[in-house]
Amino acid sequence: DHQYPPHLLTKLIQNYRSHPTIMKLPNEMFYENELLMCGNEFSTHNLARWEHLPKPGFPILFHSVHGENLREGNSPSWFNPQEAAEVANYVDLLVNQTKAALKPEEIGV
């Protein structure tokens, strides 16, 4: 019956941060359409018409990066400098090259 035993865990179904388009796939695949979009419209839709989106109104951006996965010494963590540079470029767009610019503390990576 796909019910979570309430005495074992709590299933968090209220989302306050994301645009419904971003949550559509995980809602269907993992939450059986139980996710509730609870964020205010300004917070969840304010970048849906961002001038740098390839498809205005669709607040998801896919960007392929050809880079090299590296790690330092015996560290189990991997990093990709080319991907990090692209992320930095998008943060720069959001902070310095957007009509309604964001503050750095408003961006999570």
C-alpha positions, 0 to 999 in steps of 0.5 A: 500500500506504499504507506510510510509507517509513521512510527519509523519516519516522517514523510516531508511533503510540503515544499516552500522553495521550488517552482512546480515545474522543478518538482513535477518529476520527483513528485510523480516518481517518488511521492505519488503526487503527494507533494504540496507546493506551499511557497509564495508565488514570488519566491517560487516563480520570480525567475521563471521569466529570467532573461537568460533561460533558453525557454522562458517560463520553464525555469530549468536549465540543462548545460552540458560541460565537457570536463575532467573529473579530478580528486586530490591525493587520497580524497574520496571526493571528486570535482570537475573544474570546468563544471565549477567554472560554469556554475560560477558563470551562472552565479555571475549572471544572476548577481551581475547581469540580470535585470532584477539581480539576486544577492549572493546569499540568495543563491544555493549551489 
